[in-house]
């Protein structure tokens, strides 16, 4: 719509706030994920695949309890219709109480969980790493308040400080033979530092109380969401349990490395987007009836355009990507192309769930994730038995495309969000993805040399071809003109 940015409409106003929050989130996640990549390269050389496998078991456990421990209090706080002060004391009591209860339950369940995943030695690592949920319970309402107010600058700085602590602790411990405990202590130290900064920076008075009416509203919103997120954690971690139980911790270590590589983009872009998507769509839902639909039309095509070339690069150049971590991780290359497909679907379904949560349709997210999980577990079991870690990845990708995407589209349609206006904006990114793959695949074979050289040459050429197809000609011409103006003065000086 021409001139819509200047109208002062709710979409434009909230869009500006969300844009500022997204920029801060992107900066923070870019720095931390770049640092995580370097940290991963270091740890991959200090630790064995079995250490990664034991950590994967603890990570799966932590992911599950993190999804359910606050019973949806964070999202409920972000989308709360009314004054935050009236619900914060009750929400704080509930978040802390549920976190303590969940941790106590999982302390006793840890041995059985580790045995199910094929790594009983992971039990103490599970118990240590899951301590982060207690910190999450203490900071839940304050973190949500910062997101609600689009104060992502403070959240970003807190997360970056936590990452620095994580890297220092994890690498130091790994170099001194701590094995999988390196990951656990690093993440626990990071959570503590981030939590202290969030508590200090949030403008929510520390008060406790229990208002039954508020608690009822929070539970009606949060319980379906917690159930949905619990199922979502199964979707993201069932493969760890199934692969570990069937193939052992060494094979699971290879699988985890490939999964970590495929998660670069969800970790970078997805984390930043999720920081702003729920507050943005929640505020839009309070405005005109078509505001959410307009927000979806604006947000989905750029997200796809950003994610797709990276997914294509991971699929076409899986070998060089994995080779960055060292020759001992080569078996992970067969897994990465399929997990790259899964990565794109995860980004889209996560956005769909955020939209549904913002509309208050948390039960719809339960059915979406439940349908996905019911199809996924058998696919993982069959895939792992037929073709090992590669088969697990194939099963994951196929279920994501054939089951998860249609379920997400159907859920949005039932919630009154039309997807038809989104489709025209997807044509160029999809065509650009095909062109990028056609460039990267042959160059990946022809370019000889270190993995980094192959990635720079083949990946760079593919991304450039993608940009030529996807970026509008006017934008390309403007960028070319600006580049020429920057170069021209230097040329005159040389002459």
C-alpha positions, 0 to 999 in steps of 0.5 A: 500500500503506497504511503502506508508508512506515513499514515500513522496507522496501528500497523505502521506504528507497531511496525516501527516499534517492532522494527527497532526491537528486531534490529536490536535482537538481530544485532544481539543474536548475530553477535552471539551466534557468530560467537557460538559458531566459533565456540562450536569449532573450538569445542568440536576439537576439544571434545569427542562425539560421545561428549556431544551425544551426552550433551544432546540428551541433557539438551533434550531434557532441558528443552522440554522442561523449559517449554512447560515450566512456566505454564505459558506465563511469559507469552501470557504476560506479553499479550496481557490485555490490561495493566501489567501491574495488576497481574505481575505479582500473581504471574511471578508466584505462578512462574516460580512455583511451577518451575520449582515443581517441574525441576523437582519432578525431573530430578527424579525422572532424569535417570529414566530419561537418560536410559531411554535415550541410550546414555545413562551417563548423562543423568548428572548432566541432565540434572545440572543443565535443567537448573536453568529452569529455576532461573527462568522461573525467577525472570519470566515476568520481567523478561516478558515485560521487556518484550511487551515494551519492545525493550530489546536493547536491554534483553540483547545486552543481557544475552550477550553478557551471558554468552561471553560468560558461557564461552569462557566457562565452557571452553576453559572446562573443555580444555581441562577435560570436563567433557559434557559438563563443559556445556552444562556449566557454561549454559548455567553460568550464562543463565545466571548472568543474564537473569541478574541483568534482566531483573535489574533492568526490568521496570516491574516492581518485585511484588508477590501475591495470588489473585484468583481471577488473574490466575484463572485468566493466566491459566486459561491462556497458558495451559493450552500454550504450555501443552503446545510448547511441550509437544513442540519440544517433543518435535524438536528433541524426539530425534535425539532420544530415538537416535541415541536409543537406537544408535548410541551416543557417538551417532547421536553426537554426529546428528547433534552437530548437523542439527546445530549447523542447521539451527544457525538461522533459526538461532539467529533470525528465528530468535530475533523474530520471536522476540518481537512477533508475539508482542507485535501481533498481540498489539495488532490484534487489539486494533482493526480486524484486518491489522493481523492479516496485513502484518502477516502479508508484510512479514512472511515473504521477507522471512522466506526470502532471508532464510531460503538462500542459507537453507539452499547453501546448507543443502548444496554444500553440506560437506564443506559446512561440516568439514569446518569442524574437522574430519572426524565429523564427516558422517554429519554431512549426510544429515545436513541437507534434510535438516536444512529443509526442516529448518525452513519449515520450523521458521514458518511454523514458529511464526504461525504459532506466534500469530495464533498465540497473539490471537489467543488461539493457544488451543490451535497450537496444541492441535498443530503440534500434536498432529505433527508429533503423531506423524513424526515419531513413527517416521523417526523410528522407521527412518532411523531403522532403515538408514541410521542418522540420515534416515532420521533426518529424512523422516523429520524433513518429510513430515515437516513439509507434508504434515506440519506446513498444511496443519499450520496453514489450516490453523491460521485459516480457521483463526481468520488469517487469510494466506492468499495475499502472502503467496505472490510475495513467495514467487521470487524467493522460490525461483531464486532458491532454484537458481541458487541451487543450480549455481552452488551444486556444480561449483561445490564439486568443481572448486578444490581447496579448503572447505572455507574456500569452497563455501566462499566461492560456491556459496557466494556465487549462489547467493549473488545469483539469488539476489539478482532474482529476488531483489528488485531491479530498482534496489540493485541499481541503487546499491550499484550506484552507491557502490560506484560513488564510494569507489569513484573518489578512490579511483580519482585519488589514485590517478 
